[in-house]
């Protein structure tokens, strides 16, 4: 499993510059198929000079390093975005968020919504539906990034959540997981989409972190297409807020993951189970 952490990796991390250290999965550690399918955010050139690697994230890195050493398990994060446009700004922001999480030692997987059918009752065995549901069950937390369109979420984003059931037998694909939310705006800053994402997260029985990111005039936050670094966020307070959210998400997930089983332990469900067991005994 690529989520586990060899002890030698932890030893190597301790020897690095505390300011610039990274807990990211190396090419040799990672599963090649997963890397190719779910990690489009990985950079191939000049990674050491990348702005993400120069962020001061000491507290989160310390927490993540201790968590890796104690559990030998990386935080598993599913990233969803809400546009199929060729130059999708929600996708670009989702990839930037993924790079931050990856440096913080997370096993990050970005789901591509291309080809996911519109929610219906007939396509539950569709490969993209199965893929999305399996990723949600696998995850410890989610990152959701949606554009705001006509004052709310896009259909592309909402369709992904509609395909994730609250329960599948005894399995709850989202309950108890942490969630960080962000939106991109075509115009001035708005919070309609993140407000809807927060409601949606609560409905899916997830714990949404207090912080959130809303990026106004998203097309101005990246260099023009065709220019160097045209898929990277330029320095700004908006970029800093995205870093804040990812750092906070990692801290909350580290604290809450050991207790995820408690969040599904409910009085009403225990009573329902006892009632069913009593009826079975009576019938026999």
Rosetta blueprint (number, residue, H / E / L):
1 X L
2 X L
3 X L
4 X E
5 X L
6 X L
7 X H
8 X H
9 X H
10 X H
11 X H
12 X H
13 X H
14 X H
15 X L
16 X L
17 X L
18 X L
19 X L
20 X L
21 X L
22 X L
23 X L
24 X L
25 X L
26 X L
27 X L
28 X L
29 X L
30 X L
31 X L
32 X H
33 X H
34 X H
35 X H
36 X H
37 X H
38 X H
39 X L
40 X L
41 X L
42 X L
43 X L
44 X L
45 X L
46 X L
47 X H
48 X H
49 X H
50 X L
51 X H
52 X H
53 X H
54 X H
55 X L
56 X L
57 X L
58 X H
59 X H
60 X H
61 X H
62 X H
63 X H
64 X H
65 X H
66 X H
67 X H
68 X H
69 X H
70 X H
71 X H
72 X L
73 X E
74 X L
75 X L
76 X E
77 X E
78 X E
79 X E
80 X E
81 X E
82 X L
83 X L
84 X L
85 X L
86 X L
87 X L
88 X L
89 X H
90 X H
91 X H
92 X H
93 X H
94 X H
95 X H
96 X H
97 X H
98 X H
99 X H
100 X H
101 X H
102 X H
103 X H
104 X L
105 X L
106 X L
107 X E
108 X E
109 X E
110 X E
111 X L
112 X L
113 X L
114 X L
115 X L
116 X L
117 X L
118 X L
119 X L
120 X L
121 X L
122 X L
123 X L
124 X L
125 X L
126 X L
127 X H
128 X H
129 X H
130 X H
131 X H
132 X H
133 X H
134 X H
135 X H
136 X H
137 X H
138 X H
139 X L
140 X L
141 X E
142 X E
143 X E
144 X E
145 X E
146 X E
147 X E
148 X L
149 X E
150 X L
151 X L
152 X E
153 X L
154 X L
155 X H
156 X H
157 X H
158 X H
159 X H
160 X H
161 X H
162 X H
163 X L
164 X L
165 X L
166 X L
167 X L
168 X E
169 X L
170 X L
171 X E
172 X L
173 X L
174 X L
175 X L
176 X L
177 X L
178 X E
179 X E
180 X E
181 X E
182 X E
183 X E
184 X E
185 X L
186 X L
187 X L
188 X L
189 X L
190 X L
191 X L
192 X H
193 X H
194 X H
195 X H
196 X H
197 X H
198 X H
199 X H
200 X H
201 X H
202 X H
203 X H
204 X L
205 X L
206 X L
207 X E
208 X E
209 X L
210 X L
211 X L
212 X L
213 X E
214 X E
215 X E
216 X L
217 X L
218 X H
219 X H
220 X H
221 X L
222 X E
223 X L
224 X L
225 X L
226 X L
227 X L
228 X L
229 X L
230 X L
231 X L
232 X L
233 X E
234 X L
235 X L
236 X L
237 X H
238 X H
239 X H
240 X H
241 X H
242 X H
243 X H
244 X H
245 X H
246 X H
247 X H
248 X H
249 X H
250 X H
251 X H
252 X H
253 X H
254 X H
255 X H
256 X H
257 X H
258 X L
259 X L
260 X H
261 X H
262 X H
263 X H
264 X H
265 X L
266 X L
267 X H
268 X H
269 X H
270 X H
271 X H
272 X H
273 X H
274 X H
275 X H
276 X H
277 X H
278 X H
279 X H
280 X H
281 X H
282 X H
283 X H
284 X L
